[in-house]
Amino acid sequence: MNEHQLLGGGLGALIGMVLALTGAGGGILAVPLLVFGLGLSMVEAAPLGLLAVGLASAVGALLGLRQGIVRYRAAAYIAGIGVLFAPMGLWLAHRLPNMPLALGFAAVMVYACGRIFIKAWRELKTAQPAPRAAFLPCVLNPLQGRLRWTLPCFRALAVTGALSGLLSGLLGVGGGFVIIPALTRYTDLEMKSVMATSLAVIALVSTGSVVTASVAGVMHWAVGAPFAVGAVLGLIAGRQLTRHLAGPRLQQLFAVVGVMAAILMAGKALM
């Protein structure tokens, strides 16, 4: 293994730890790390980021399944819609110049990190999670312990899947920053169930995007494989640290780092 691959494995481990500690955001940091750390273009970095985040998310989702906290029907439905829209995003990515693609990615990063920072700030201020909306399209049946699949629920989760799939193919992000707020907004699931279900969706959607990229011949496995292995190892290590490090302060730190990375990416694209 050469120095380039060793560096890729180390960067992947960092992404896995971020994914374990924050529950979202690993994917959105993967692409900037690949661009700045390994000198890849946006189009080259996007599928590699998906490979690493998808594999790490799959490990997290399997652990959630063992605990019985993954809503696998909802995850399969959202991911099914996402897989249909991911090729459209990949098609767009290969027809857009690198500059607007990088600027678009930077804008999405600022938006996502801004939401994470504000949510963490509210939790610190009130010492409790933000209140749920009065109307929730997807609620659990207290007798069966399963979601009630009403028309508003189908519609809300379909929009979530379409957006996460499109961004997955276009920007190489797992979509956790879309899925977690959506499941929090549209369902009455506990946060640990939201996180585990989000990981399952990310794993499934990322798999579809990676397969599409591989068929299109744009997946660089020599760099992607050590990056993905590093992400899995980082996720496993990060899960051991969650009880000590995870929390609103860490999420705020991640958000600040994410915004700084977005500014650097935007600056590099405009140079």
Buried (B, 14 or more C-beta within 10 A) or exposed (E): EEEBBEBBBBBBBBBBBBBBBBBBBBBBBBBBBBBBBBEBEBBBBBBBBBBBBBBBBBBBBBBBBEEEBBBBEBBEBBBBBBBBBBBBBBEBBBEBEBBEBBBBBBEBBBEBBEBBBEBBBBBEEEEEEEEEEEEBBBBBEEEEEEBEEEEEBEEBBBBBBBBBBBBBBBBBBBBBBBBBBBBBBBBBBEEEBBBBBBBBBBBBBBBBBBBBBBEEEBBBEEBBBBBBBBBBBBBBEBBEEBEEBBBBEBBBBBBEBBBEBBEBBBEBBEE
